[in-house]
Amino acid sequence: MHDSPIFLPLRDQHTRLRQGTLSAVELAESAQANFAARGEHDHAYLTWCGETALKSAQAVDAVLATGGDTGPLMGIPVSIKDIFAVPGLPTYAGSARRLPPHWETPGPVVAGLLRQLPSIMGKTHTVEFAFGGLGTNLHWGAPRNPWDIENHRTPGGSSSGAGVSLVSGTAALALGTDTAGSVRIPASMTGVAGLKTTAGRWPTQQIVPLSSTLDTPGLLARSVDDLAFGFAALDNTLFGKGGRLPVSPELADMTFGVPDTFFWNDCSPGIAEAVHEAIRQLEAAGARIVTVDLPNTDEAYQLFQQGGLAASELAAFLNTELPDMIDALDPNVAARIKAADDIAAWEYVRRRNVIEALSASAGEQLSHIDALLTPTVAITPPTLVSLLPDGAYPKANMLALRNTVMANFMGLCALTLPVGKDAAGMPVGLQLLARPWQEARLLAMGQAIEAKLGNSLAILGQPPTPSAA
């Protein structure tokens, strides 16, 4: 499967498309073939657009043949989380019913993507209204984590189909969102790279909201270098910068903080060990490693356990825009929406103030280092069966989100990349946390780390194929 051209690095796809040694049709056909081979098994997509993408690719090749160029992502197969409004495609946001037609009019991010004429392969599954970190969905079912073909393990959420679409070779770049970890958790659990942008960097219009305060669009890709390519393409389109990312620094020029506490607690067997080993390799390559603990992590986590802002802000959206959909919510989502009824207005304002204070203190703490290194997710992807007993889902969901939510509550940008496997043979992610608006620098650091440790294929190998089950 990895002989398919869709697995080429994005920079190679971009160059070959313009040299005429690769066509957009070949890339779309590669995605089609991989979808036929394992699409039903992996269940990444709510809406698959293979035939439409093939027709679009034919038009793109005609433009390329005349020397036309609409942007770096031209002809690149892309999947989009079913929470973004996309012209001509239904939006369910993981719910049981199709949202009103205005949720099919694109906002700035999707419009900027579409202007470059990528091949849109489809809309990937999401947790209902993006309110969950494991990737389950009562209405549509959970995508399968490709790294375990015997047990149906969660792929991470809420961008649950995004990472799966990359591993299965049905997309080369995936668009997701991150409110408490919804890009980084599925990226970590499926063994790909993921970027959480700073809140406010990219606009959120026409993205079905979970938290109007904390929602951030983000990207998943098979490597940090692919992330950097995709980020630059979208960022430049949105803001007309036309610039390039900084050259990747040398590891010897970087100082990384590693916390002593919090992020390492209650890790599944093999996770802390894999991350510690990666950090040791970076130190051996010349990186300076210092002990840095983020201030007020316990306070932030307690606020998250109380519902944070998302429960109240999603409840406000549903009650004002989609009140008739509340009764049909997944019980795991409905319970948290109902809990928002008990949050007084003064308590909501207090929580906003706490998050502002957390962001200020975290930014100051990280100003003395290049990035903070932690495990991305503390737990191995649980099986669906293990989540059935009473109380099992909330416990696993909270622990899955614990490490990632710190970036959201503290106003940071963040990156995850694979660094190994845990004792269950599932991917392990290394998380980099950096000050707000430092995405370009963060990606450059990630590229340097990836150059030392290896990309996902070098570290993880290939996932098993369904036919081997």
C-alpha positions in Angstrom: 0.0 0.0 0.0 2.9 2.4 0.8 3.9 2.1 -2.9 0.9 4.3 -3.7 1.9 7.8 -4.8 -0.4 9.3 -2.1 2.2 8.3 0.5 4.8 10.5 -1.1 5.8 13.5 1.0 3.7 16.5 0.1 6.7 18.4 -1.2 7.4 15.6 -3.6 3.8 15.4 -4.7 3.9 19.2 -5.3 7.1 19.0 -7.4 6.1 16.0 -9.4 2.7 17.4 -10.3 4.4 20.4 -11.8 7.1 18.4 -13.5 4.5 16.2 -15.1 5.9 13.0 -13.6 2.7 12.6 -11.4 -0.8 13.6 -12.1 -3.7 14.6 -9.8 -5.7 11.8 -11.3 -3.0 9.3 -10.2 -3.2 10.6 -6.7 -7.0 10.5 -6.6 -7.0 7.0 -8.1 -4.5 6.0 -5.4 -6.9 7.2 -2.7 -9.8 5.4 -4.4 -7.9 2.1 -4.5 -6.9 2.4 -0.9 -10.5 3.2 0.0 -11.7 0.1 -1.9 -9.1 -2.0 -0.1 -9.8 -0.9 3.5 -12.4 1.9 3.5 -15.3 -0.2 4.9 -13.0 -1.7 7.5 -11.5 1.6 8.7 -14.8 3.6 8.6 -13.0 6.9 8.4 -15.6 8.8 6.3 -19.1 9.9 6.7 -19.2 11.2 3.1 -16.9 9.7 0.5 -16.3 11.8 -2.6 -14.1 9.5 -4.7 -15.8 9.9 -8.0 -16.2 13.7 -7.6 -12.6 14.0 -6.6 -11.5 12.1 -9.7 -13.4 14.5 -12.0 -11.9 17.5 -10.1 -8.4 15.9 -10.5 -8.9 15.6 -14.3 -9.7 19.3 -14.4 -6.6 20.1 -12.3 -4.4 18.1 -14.6 -5.7 20.1 -17.6 -4.8 23.4 -15.8 -1.4 22.1 -14.8 -0.8 21.1 -18.5 -1.2 24.7 -19.5 1.2 25.9 -16.8 -1.5 27.1 -14.4 -0.9 26.9 -10.7 -3.5 27.7 -8.1 -1.4 27.0 -5.0 0.7 24.5 -3.2 -2.2 22.2 -2.4 -3.3 21.9 -6.0 -4.2 18.3 -6.8 -3.3 17.1 -3.3 -5.9 14.6 -1.8 -7.4 16.2 1.3 -10.0 15.0 3.9 -12.1 17.4 5.9 -13.7 16.8 9.3 -17.5 16.8 9.1 -17.7 19.9 11.2 -16.6 22.3 8.5 -19.1 23.6 6.0 -18.1 22.4 2.5 -20.1 23.3 -0.7 -22.2 20.5 -2.0 -21.5 18.2 1.0 -23.9 17.6 3.9 -22.8 18.6 7.4 -23.9 16.4 10.3 -21.2 17.4 12.9 -21.5 13.8 14.1 -25.2 14.2 14.9 -28.0 12.0 13.7 -29.5 14.6 11.4 -28.2 16.8 8.6 -27.7 20.4 9.7 -29.5 23.3 7.9 -28.3 24.3 4.4 -26.3 27.3 5.6 -23.9 24.8 7.1 -22.8 24.0 3.5 -21.5 27.5 2.8 -17.7 27.6 3.4 -16.0 29.8 5.8 -12.5 31.4 5.3 -10.4 28.2 6.0 -12.3 25.9 3.6 -12.6 28.7 1.0 -8.9 29.3 1.2 -8.3 25.5 0.8 -10.7 25.2 -2.1 -9.1 28.1 -4.0 -6.0 26.0 -4.3 -8.0 23.2 -6.1 -7.1 20.2 -4.0 -8.9 16.9 -4.5 -11.5 16.7 -1.7 -11.8 13.0 -0.9 -14.6 13.4 1.6 -15.8 14.4 5.1 -14.4 12.3 7.9 -16.3 11.2 11.0 -16.3 13.3 14.2 -17.5 12.8 17.7 -21.0 14.4 18.0 -20.5 18.2 18.0 -16.8 17.5 18.6 -17.5 16.9 22.3 -15.2 13.9 23.1 -11.6 12.8 23.0 -11.9 9.1 22.2 -13.6 9.1 18.8 -16.8 7.2 19.6 -20.2 8.1 18.0 -23.5 6.4 18.9 -25.1 7.5 15.6 -22.5 6.6 13.0 -20.1 4.3 14.8 -16.4 4.9 15.6 -13.7 4.6 12.9 -11.3 1.7 13.7 -7.8 2.5 14.8 -5.7 1.0 12.0 -3.0 -0.3 14.3 -5.1 -3.1 15.8 -7.1 -5.2 13.3 -8.2 -7.7 15.9 -9.8 -5.3 18.4 -11.9 -2.3 17.6 -9.9 0.4 19.3 -10.7 4.1 19.4 -8.9 6.3 16.9 -9.0 9.4 19.2 -11.3 12.3 18.8 -13.0 14.4 18.2 -11.4 14.4 14.7 -11.9 10.7 14.7 -11.7 9.9 11.0 -8.9 12.3 10.2 -5.9 10.3 11.4 -7.4 7.1 10.0 -7.8 8.7 6.5 -4.0 9.4 6.5 -2.9 6.0 7.7 -5.2 4.2 5.3 -4.0 6.2 2.4 -7.2 7.9 1.4 -5.9 11.4 2.0 -2.5 13.1 2.2 -3.6 16.0 4.4 -6.5 16.2 6.8 -8.3 19.2 8.2 -9.6 19.0 11.8 -10.4 21.1 14.8 -8.9 21.2 18.3 -10.8 22.5 21.4 -9.2 20.3 24.1 -7.0 18.0 22.0 -9.2 17.0 19.1 -6.4 17.2 16.5 -3.6 16.0 18.7 -5.3 13.0 20.3 -6.3 11.3 17.0 -2.9 12.1 15.5 -1.2 10.5 18.5 -3.4 7.5 18.7 -3.1 6.7 15.0 0.6 7.5 14.7 0.6 10.7 12.6 1.5 14.3 13.2 -0.9 17.0 14.3 -0.9 20.8 14.7 -3.1 22.8 17.1 -3.0 26.5 16.1 -3.3 29.3 18.5 -6.9 30.3 19.1 -7.6 33.3 16.9 -4.9 32.5 14.3 -7.2 30.9 11.8 -10.9 32.0 11.6 -13.6 29.7 12.8 -16.6 31.0 10.8 -18.6 28.1 9.3 -17.1 25.6 11.5 -19.8 24.1 13.8 -18.8 25.4 17.2 -18.1 23.4 20.3 -16.5 26.3 22.3 -16.5 29.7 20.7 -13.7 30.7 23.0 -11.3 27.7 22.5 -12.1 26.2 19.1 -9.1 26.2 16.7 -8.8 24.8 13.2 -5.8 22.4 12.8 -4.1 20.0 10.5 -3.0 16.3 10.6 -0.5 14.8 8.2 1.8 11.8 8.0 4.9 13.8 9.0 5.8 17.1 10.5 7.3 18.2 7.2 4.0 17.5 5.5 2.3 19.6 8.3 4.7 22.4 7.7 4.0 22.3 4.0 0.2 22.3 4.5 0.4 25.0 7.2 2.4 27.4 5.1 0.0 26.8 2.1 -3.1 27.6 4.1 -1.6 30.3 6.3 -0.3 32.2 3.3 -3.6 31.8 1.5 -5.5 33.2 4.5 -3.3 36.1 5.1 -1.5 36.7 1.8 1.9 36.5 3.3 3.6 34.5 0.6 6.5 33.7 2.9 8.2 30.5 3.9 8.7 28.8 7.2 12.0 29.4 9.0 14.8 27.0 8.3 14.7 24.1 10.8 17.1 24.9 13.7 19.8 22.6 14.9 18.9 20.6 17.9 22.0 21.9 19.6 20.5 25.4 19.5 17.3 24.4 21.2 16.3 24.3 24.9 13.4 22.0 25.8 11.6 22.0 29.1 10.4 18.6 30.5 8.0 18.7 33.4 8.5 16.6 36.5 4.8 16.2 37.4 1.3 16.0 36.1 1.8 14.9 32.4 3.4 11.6 33.4 0.8 10.5 35.9 -1.2 7.3 35.1 0.4 6.7 31.8 -0.4 3.3 30.2 2.5 0.9 30.1 5.1 1.9 27.5 4.0 5.5 26.9 6.2 7.3 29.4 9.1 5.0 28.5 8.8 5.8 24.7 8.6 9.6 25.3 11.5 9.5 27.8 13.6 7.5 25.3 12.8 10.1 22.6 13.9 12.9 24.9 17.1 11.1 25.7 17.9 10.8 22.0 17.3 14.6 21.5 19.6 15.3 24.5 22.3 13.0 23.0 22.0 15.0 19.8 22.8 18.2 21.6 19.4 19.6 22.7 19.5 21.2 26.1 16.9 19.6 28.5 15.8 21.5 31.6 13.1 20.8 34.1 10.1 23.1 33.7 6.7 22.6 35.2 3.7 24.5 33.8 2.1 26.6 36.6 -1.4 25.8 37.7 -1.9 22.6 35.8 -3.9 21.1 38.7 -6.2 24.1 38.7 -6.6 24.0 35.0 -7.4 20.2 35.1 -9.9 20.7 37.9 -11.6 23.4 35.8 -11.7 21.0 32.8 -13.3 18.3 35.0 -16.0 20.7 36.0 -16.9 21.3 32.3 -14.6 24.2 31.4 -16.3 26.5 28.9 -17.3 24.0 26.3 -20.4 22.6 28.0 -21.9 26.0 28.4 -20.9 27.3 25.0 -22.1 24.2 23.2 -25.4 24.3 25.2 -25.8 28.0 24.1 -25.3 27.1 20.5 -27.7 24.1 20.5 -30.4 25.9 22.4 -30.4 28.9 20.2 -29.7 27.3 16.7 -30.6 23.6 16.9 -32.9 23.1 19.8 -34.8 20.3 18.1 -31.6 18.2 18.0 -30.9 18.1 21.8 -33.2 15.2 22.5 -31.4 13.0 20.0 -27.9 13.6 21.4 -25.5 10.7 22.2 -25.9 10.1 26.0 -22.2 10.8 26.5 -22.7 14.2 25.0 -26.1 14.9 26.4 -25.0 14.4 30.0 -22.4 17.1 29.7 -24.8 19.5 28.0 -27.4 19.0 30.7 -24.7 19.7 33.4 -24.3 23.1 31.8 -27.8 24.1 33.0 -26.4 24.2 36.6 -23.6 26.6 35.7 -24.5 30.2 36.8 -23.6 33.2 34.7 -21.1 34.4 37.3 -19.4 31.0 37.3 -19.1 31.1 33.5 -17.5 34.5 33.7 -15.2 33.3 36.5 -14.0 30.4 34.3 -13.3 32.8 31.5 -11.2 34.9 33.8 -9.3 31.8 35.1 -8.4 30.8 31.6 -7.1 34.3 30.8 -4.9 34.1 33.9 -3.7 30.6 33.0 -2.7 31.8 29.5 -0.8 34.7 30.9 1.2 32.6 33.4 1.9 29.8 30.9 3.2 32.2 28.2 5.6 33.8 30.7 6.8 30.4 31.9 7.5 29.2 28.3 9.3 32.4 27.3 12.5 31.0 28.7 12.5 27.8 26.6 11.8 26.8 23.0 9.1 24.3 23.8 7.8 22.0 26.6 8.0 18.3 25.9 5.3 15.9 27.3 3.5 12.7 26.3 0.6 13.7 24.0 -1.9 11.2 25.4 -1.5 9.3 28.6 -3.5 6.2 27.7 -3.3 3.6 25.0 -6.3 3.7 22.7 -9.1 1.8 24.6 -11.2 -0.9 22.9 -14.8 -0.1 22.5 -15.7 -3.0 24.7 -13.7 -1.6 27.6 -15.8 1.6 27.5 -19.1 -0.2 28.0 -19.2 -0.5 31.9 -20.7 2.3 33.8 -18.2 5.1 34.4 -15.6 3.7 32.0 -16.1 6.2 29.2 -15.9 9.4 31.3 -12.8 8.2 33.0 -11.0 7.2 29.8 -12.2 10.3 28.0 -11.0 12.6 30.7 -7.5 11.0 30.9 -7.2 11.0 27.1 -7.8 14.8 27.1 -5.8 15.6 30.2 -2.4 16.4 28.6 -3.7 18.1 25.5 -6.3 20.4 27.1 -3.5 22.3 28.8 -2.5 24.0 25.5 -6.1 25.1 25.0 -6.7 26.4 28.5 -3.3 28.1 28.5 -3.5 29.8 25.1 -0.6 27.9 23.5 0.1 26.3 20.1 1.0 22.7 20.1 2.3 19.9 18.0 2.4 16.1 18.2 4.5 13.6 16.4 5.0 9.8 16.8 8.0 8.5 18.7 7.3 4.8 19.3 4.8 2.2 20.4 3.4 1.4 23.9 3.2 -2.0 25.5 0.0 -2.7 23.6 1.7 -2.1 20.2 -0.2 1.2 19.7 1.4 4.5 18.6 2.8 7.0 21.2 3.0 10.7 20.6 5.4 13.4 21.8 3.7 16.7 22.4 5.5 20.1 22.0 3.9 23.1 23.7 5.0 26.6 22.7 3.9 30.2 23.3 1.0 31.6 21.2 1.5 32.6 17.6 4.7 30.5 17.3 3.4 27.9 14.9 6.1 28.5 12.3 8.9 28.2 14.8 7.1 25.2 16.4 6.9 23.3 13.1 10.6 24.1 12.4 11.5 22.5 15.7 9.3 19.5 14.9 11.1 19.1 11.6 14.4 19.0 13.4 13.1 16.5 15.9 11.7 14.3 13.1 15.0 14.5 11.2 16.7 13.0 14.3 14.1 10.4 15.4 12.7 9.5 12.0 9.2 9.9 10.4 6.2 7.7 11.3 7.0 5.0 8.8 10.6 4.7 10.1 9.4 4.6 13.7 6.1 2.6 13.5 6.4 0.7 10.3 3.3 -0.1 8.4 -0.1 -0.9 10.0 -1.4 -4.4 9.6 -3.8 -5.0 6.7 -7.4 -6.2 7.3 -6.8 -9.2 5.1 -4.2 -10.4 7.7 -6.8 -10.6 10.4 
